[in-house]
Every structure is written in C-alpha cells, then in structure tokens.
Amino acid sequence: MKILLRISFAILASFFPALVFAPAASACDYCLISQGISPLETFSGDGLRVNQRYTRLTRVYNGTNRVKLDASPKEEHWTTDVTGFYSIGDSVTILANAPYRKTRLDGHLHVHPDGTGEVHTDMKGAETGLGDVSVIGRYSFFKKHTLDGSATVAGLIGIKLPTGKTDGRTDDGMDYLDSHLQLGSGSTDFLVGVSASRSADRLTLSANVLGSIPTNGKAGAATHRFGNMLNYDLTAKCRVSGNVSGASKPAVFLSLGVNGEARGREKEDGVTLANSGGHTVYLSPGVQAAAGRHWTLELAYQQAIYHNLYGTQIGEDFRTTGGVTYLF
C-alpha cells in the first residue's frame, strides 16, 4: 500500500499546481477488468450510463520482455457496464455499477516451474453472466470557479460486492477457468481514489487514481486473493466544435491520455503466485460528443505500450470502450 500511496501522491503533486487556472469537468477511466467497475465520466446531476468494453490478450511476457512460443494463447473479455449516478447537493455523487460479462479462453498458457511456458491449444472455455456489482461515493472537496475557468478535486470511496460466479469451467468440464476468466472474484473489495480536473477555454486536463484493496475470494475450488491494484490516468481533452451546453449542434471533444494499471501478486490457498501481478501502461486516444443537455457519446481505444509483468504471463494487447450517457 505504501507504493500505491506514493504513486498517487506523485501524480497529484505534479498536477495540483495548475489547478488555479481552471470549466469544471471530472473524467475518470478506471478499468478494473477482473472486478468489473468502470465509472468513466462522473457527471454532475443524475443519469444513467451504458458502457461496452472489450479487451484482448494474446502476447506472453516475462518482465518487460516478450516471450515467443510455438502457439499463442488467447483471452477475450466483453463487459457491458450499466452505471446509475445520483447527486446529493453540489458536492456528493453516488454511483452504482452492474457489469454483465463474457469471458472466453482459446488456448491456455501453462508455465512450468523453471519459468518456461507452453500453450495448451485444446483448452477452451467461456462464461457469460453478471459480474461483481460496485457502489462508489464521490465527494468534491475543492472547487474553484473564475471567469477564465474552474477546477475540481474529488475523493472517491466505494465497495465491490461478490455477486459474480466463480466456478466457471473449461468446455470439457475438466478444469476450472483461471481467476481472471471467472465472472466474479468472490471477494468484497474496498475502493479508494482521488480525481482532479481543470479546464480553461477549450482544454480540460484530468488526473485520476483509484486503488482496490481486495479480501479473500474464490476461483473454482480454491481460495483466491487478488493483489492490491492501482488504476491511474492523465488525460487532455480539447473541444474542437460546438459549445459546452445549450448548443444546437453537438459539442465534440478529442482526447489523448496515458493510463496505467499496477497489480500486486495474487495468492491461491495462501500461496503467493509468482506468475501474477505487474504493471501495464496504455496510450489512449478518444472522442466524445455532447448532444444538448442530456446525451453524451464516447469512443476510446487503449493500446498497451509497456508491460512489466511478474514472472511469465499473458499480457493485454489493447482495450476498446464505447459509452452512452443520459442525464435526467
């Protein structure tokens, strides 16, 4: 946790001096792929958001080095997030997220005790259903509005509930799917984070950090515990057409960000898994359109540009996400 806190404070320390310039916007793109929460834009007011995510993993890494094997494993994750949010006053927003997930395995990476790997191409499996539901509270404890712009800093705290199944098996029924391919984690996890944004004229900068502190859960017949996790991003968004509100035509924004996800090692039946955990960084271009006062549409792509994985693991190639938000 000390490492997570140091990274969080480093990001905020580099961002905070610019806050006094700030139009208020609060954006966060947290993708806890195994836990299933993606708040993305936390707008003020009340609304409903439907978001679709896709993640593909086919490449094998040992630390920062890519490992070449005779065959390629493949994991795919589709997540449909339905998020409702409700504002209490001007400073507090409550978000509830329910993910509907589909995971698919097409070739399993098996790592031998000596660290070498091979792919069992005949091992396949898929699971579909409700993932782990999460509830987050967001409190804006700093706001500054001027004629030139505004700034916001908010804290987030939440909980993830073990509502997803953890007993999914391969197609032949012989083996349980890995923990990351299960619909849920079987654990009650605690979420804490901070979000900061500043805007001036057409430009908005946002910085977000969200940490996950898991408890013991399940994966198949084993007791499983994910490692502590930290998601972060630093994103610039520019309005290229239209007005922010009350416009007859949509306001269109282009964005470019850097996202990262750091995970601690996992444990199974109390034993630390050497081939788990690590750090992945993504480059994330995106586009957003706000149509009048009620509708917002988004499309983003996250390309993995850096892997530093513990042991030998399959790593993410890319993520795509598209969302529609309706403000009541």
Secondary structure, DSSP 8 states (H G I E B T S, - for coil): -HHHHHHHHHHHHHHGGGGGG-----B----BTTTTB---B--SS-EEEEEEEEEEEEEEEEETEEE--SS---EEEEEEEEEEEEEETTTEEEEEEEEEEEEEEEEEEEE-TTS-EEEEEEEEEEEEEE---EEEEEEEEEEEE-SSEEEEEEEEEEEE---S----B-TTSSSB--GGGSS--SS-EEEEEEEEEEEETTEEEEEEEEEEE---EEETTEEEE---EEEEEEEEEEEEES-SSS-SS-EEEEEEEEEEEEE---EETTEE-SS--EEEEEEEEEEEEEETTTEEEEEEEEEEEEEEEEEEEEEEEEEEEEEEEEE-
